[in-house]
Amino acid sequence: MLDSTKVNQSVSRMETYLENKGYFNAKVDSKIEDGGEKKSKVNYNVDLKDQKRFGDISYSISDSRIDSI
């Protein structure tokens, strides 16, 4: 029998991975299909939404003591 806790952990890991790749609103769902004796199948449905990318990031700090950190 398949451990649903491990499937949920996989879903969470996939969402974290996708978030790290810029898919902040991605949603991962899973569906477990019982294949009979000692066999199961897990289907993952991934909805990526929009990927966010950051270009150049700049900042301006007027206090030179903080800017040097």
C-alpha positions as CSV (number, residue, x, y, z in Angstrom):
1,M,0.0,0.0,0.0
2,L,1.3,3.4,-1.0
3,D,2.0,5.9,1.9
4,S,-0.1,9.0,1.2
5,T,2.1,11.0,3.6
6,K,5.0,10.5,1.2
7,V,2.9,11.6,-1.7
8,N,1.9,14.8,0.1
9,Q,5.6,15.4,0.9
10,S,6.4,15.0,-2.8
11,V,3.6,17.5,-3.7
12,S,5.1,20.0,-1.2
13,R,8.6,19.5,-2.5
14,M,7.5,20.0,-6.1
15,E,5.7,23.3,-5.1
16,T,8.8,24.5,-3.3
17,Y,11.0,23.6,-6.3
18,L,8.6,25.5,-8.7
19,E,8.5,28.5,-6.3
20,N,12.3,28.6,-6.4
21,K,12.2,28.6,-10.2
22,G,9.8,31.7,-10.2
23,Y,6.4,29.9,-10.3
24,F,5.1,31.5,-7.2
25,N,1.4,30.6,-7.8
26,A,2.0,27.0,-9.1
27,K,-0.3,24.4,-7.8
28,V,0.4,20.7,-7.6
29,D,-2.3,18.1,-7.0
30,S,-2.0,14.4,-6.7
31,K,-4.3,11.5,-7.3
32,I,-3.6,7.9,-6.1
33,E,-5.0,5.1,-8.2
34,D,-5.0,1.7,-6.6
35,G,-3.7,-0.8,-9.1
36,G,-4.5,-3.9,-7.0
37,E,-2.2,-6.1,-5.1
38,K,1.1,-4.4,-4.2
39,K,0.7,-1.8,-6.9
40,S,-0.5,1.8,-7.0
41,K,-0.1,4.7,-9.4
42,V,0.3,8.3,-8.5
43,N,-0.7,11.0,-11.0
44,Y,0.6,14.6,-10.4
45,N,-1.2,17.5,-12.0
46,V,0.9,20.6,-12.2
47,D,-0.6,24.1,-12.9
48,L,2.4,26.4,-13.4
49,K,0.5,29.7,-13.8
50,D,2.9,32.6,-14.7
51,Q,6.6,32.5,-14.2
52,K,8.1,35.6,-12.5
53,R,11.6,36.7,-13.4
54,F,13.7,39.5,-11.9
55,G,16.0,41.6,-14.0
56,D,18.6,43.9,-12.7
57,I,18.1,44.9,-9.1
58,S,19.6,48.2,-7.9
59,Y,19.4,50.2,-4.7
60,S,20.4,53.6,-3.4
61,I,21.5,54.0,0.2
62,S,22.4,57.6,1.3
63,D,24.2,56.5,4.5
64,S,27.7,55.4,3.5
65,R,28.2,53.4,6.7
66,I,25.3,51.1,5.8
67,D,26.1,51.1,2.1
68,S,29.6,49.7,2.9
69,I,28.2,46.6,4.6
